[in-house]
Amino acid sequence: MTAVREGLPEGRYGRPRTPDRSDRKLRVAAWVAGALAVVALGLYGWSYMSGSSVNADVLTFKVVSASQVNATIQVYKSADQTAVCTVVSEDVDKDEVGRKDVTVTQHGTTVVAGVTIRTTARATDAELLSCTAR
């Protein structure tokens, strides 16, 4: 014959835990953590979107010699911004053979600038690596 117990012996294992109090603390902590995460994500998104954006394109490039490439870039920016754009030149194997940082200080929203890049080997192209506001 088997004896069936319906519960723990009274007083043997201490006071039973009340789920209401600990669950409430856990729920409050989860809500606070969730609210902080939403606020942090919102602040990050706002700072990312409100940052001054600068865009640019390489309009033309010409390989002048084995040690030089001329490029023309067009920069889109706010009228009062200064932009720094990095133009790189690569060879046939896509290895970087030249790099030039161009500071665009002219006032206007669309500025065209010429760039001369000195290279260490014969280049095949000129590409815009990055363009940031300063």
Secondary structure, DSSP 8 states (H G I E B T S, - for coil): ------S--TTTS-S---HHHHHHHHHHHHHHHHHHHHHHHHHHHHHHHHS---EEEEEEEEEEETTEEEEEEEEE--TT--EEEEEEEE-TTS-EEEEEEEEE--SSSEEEEEEEEE-SS---EEEEEEEEE-
